[in-house]
Amino acid sequence: MISILLIWLPFSLAGGIWAGYVLTRRFPFSGWHRKAVILANSFLLTLLIFIGGIATFGWVAYSYPRQSFIPQHWVAQPTARYTKVQDLVDSGILRNLPKSQALSLLGKPDVGENTDAWTYELGEEPSFLGSSPAMLTIYFEHGQISRHELIRP
């Protein structure tokens, strides 16, 4: 994140100075007012360009595609499960599902196959501050799913 800020800063600074210069050429001032207006415009426009660039980057970084849950894709593409997990959770498929059906639907869990808490790694979910692993933990009581927990960065 810091590297992105450092890369974007010179561009926003140059854009702000250029825009401040263009504005003062369009609306000419004389004397000390000219320098004050150039500095104020440059500062404000630099700030706007910088914030706009960072906001645009954040929007692009967070807008990864969401996909429908398809059991074959879930099993075949474990590093892209984060794109399908929201559909799986929202659909209600997991409610009170027996352990055997959960195993056939989701495949073997990454952690805890012989316990009452199965964890599926969802892959590296992209985020504004980098990427970190997302996980889905499914809890069983009396042989069926009692609840689930979605852990996101």
C-alpha positions in Angstrom: 0.0 0.0 0.0 2.8 2.4 0.9 4.5 1.7 -2.4 1.3 2.6 -4.3 1.1 5.9 -2.4 4.7 6.7 -3.2 4.3 5.9 -6.8 1.1 7.9 -7.2 2.3 11.0 -5.2 4.6 12.5 -7.9 1.9 12.1 -10.6 -0.7 13.8 -8.5 1.8 16.5 -7.5 2.7 17.2 -11.1 -1.0 17.3 -12.1 -1.9 19.6 -9.3 0.9 22.1 -10.1 0.1 22.0 -13.8 -3.6 22.5 -13.2 -2.9 25.4 -10.8 -0.7 27.0 -13.4 -3.3 26.6 -16.1 -6.0 28.1 -13.8 -3.9 31.2 -13.1 -3.2 31.7 -16.8 -6.9 31.6 -17.5 -7.7 34.0 -14.7 -4.7 36.3 -14.4 -3.7 37.9 -11.2 -0.9 40.3 -10.4 1.6 40.7 -7.6 1.7 38.5 -4.5 -1.8 37.3 -5.2 -0.6 35.4 -8.2 1.8 33.3 -6.2 -0.7 32.7 -3.4 -3.4 31.6 -5.9 -0.9 29.3 -7.7 0.1 27.6 -4.4 -3.4 27.3 -3.1 -4.7 25.9 -6.4 -1.8 23.5 -6.8 -2.2 22.2 -3.2 -5.9 21.7 -3.5 -5.8 20.1 -7.0 -2.8 17.9 -5.9 -4.9 16.7 -3.0 -7.9 16.0 -5.2 -5.9 14.1 -7.8 -4.1 12.1 -5.1 -7.3 11.1 -3.3 -9.1 10.4 -6.6 -6.3 8.1 -7.8 -6.2 6.2 -4.5 -10.1 5.9 -4.5 -10.0 4.6 -8.1 -7.3 2.1 -7.2 -9.3 0.9 -4.2 -12.4 0.5 -6.3 -10.6 -1.6 -8.9 -8.8 -3.7 -6.3 -12.0 -4.5 -4.5 -14.1 -5.3 -7.6 -13.3 -8.9 -8.2 -15.9 -11.0 -10.0 -18.5 -12.9 -8.0 -19.6 -16.2 -9.4 -22.3 -18.7 -8.8 -21.6 -21.7 -6.7 -21.1 -24.8 -8.7 -19.8 -27.9 -6.8 -17.5 -29.0 -9.6 -15.8 -25.6 -9.8 -15.5 -25.4 -6.0 -13.6 -28.6 -5.9 -11.6 -28.0 -9.1 -10.5 -24.4 -8.3 -9.7 -24.2 -4.6 -7.7 -20.9 -5.0 -10.7 -19.2 -6.6 -13.3 -20.3 -4.0 -13.6 -16.7 -2.6 -15.5 -15.8 -5.8 -18.1 -18.4 -5.1 -18.5 -18.5 -1.4 -20.9 -15.6 -1.1 -23.4 -17.4 -3.4 -23.0 -20.6 -1.4 -23.7 -18.8 1.9 -26.6 -16.7 0.6 -28.3 -19.6 -1.1 -28.9 -21.4 2.2 -27.7 -24.8 0.8 -25.6 -25.3 3.9 -28.5 -25.1 6.4 -28.9 -28.4 8.3 -27.1 -30.3 5.6 -25.9 -33.8 6.8 -22.2 -34.4 7.0 -22.2 -36.9 4.2 -24.0 -34.5 1.8 -21.7 -31.7 2.8 -18.7 -33.9 1.9 -20.2 -34.7 -1.5 -21.1 -31.1 -2.2 -17.9 -29.4 -1.1 -15.3 -32.1 -1.2 -12.8 -32.9 1.5 -12.1 -30.0 3.8 -8.6 -28.5 3.9 -8.5 -28.8 7.7 -10.5 -30.9 10.2 -12.0 -33.8 8.1 -12.4 -36.0 11.2 -13.7 -33.3 13.5 -16.9 -31.3 13.9 -15.4 -28.2 12.4 -14.3 -28.3 8.8 -12.3 -25.5 7.3 -12.1 -24.7 3.6 -9.4 -22.3 2.3 -10.9 -19.9 -0.2 -7.8 -18.6 -1.8 -6.1 -15.2 -1.6 -9.0 -12.7 -1.7 -7.8 -9.4 -3.2 -8.2 -6.3 -1.0 -7.2 -2.7 -0.9 -4.2 -3.4 1.4 -3.0 -6.5 -0.5 -4.3 -10.0 -0.3 -4.8 -12.4 2.5 -6.3 -15.8 2.8 -10.1 -16.1 3.3 -11.6 -19.2 5.0 -15.0 -20.9 5.4 -15.4 -22.9 8.6 -18.4 -25.2 8.9 -19.5 -26.5 12.3 -21.4 -29.7 12.8 -23.7 -30.8 15.7 -25.4 -34.2 15.7 -24.1 -35.0 12.2 -25.5 -32.0 10.4 -24.3 -28.4 9.8 -25.3 -26.2 12.7 -23.5 -23.0 11.6 -20.8 -21.6 9.4 -18.3 -18.8 9.7 -16.8 -16.8 6.9 -13.4 -15.3 7.7 -12.3 -12.6 5.3 -9.4 -10.2 5.4 
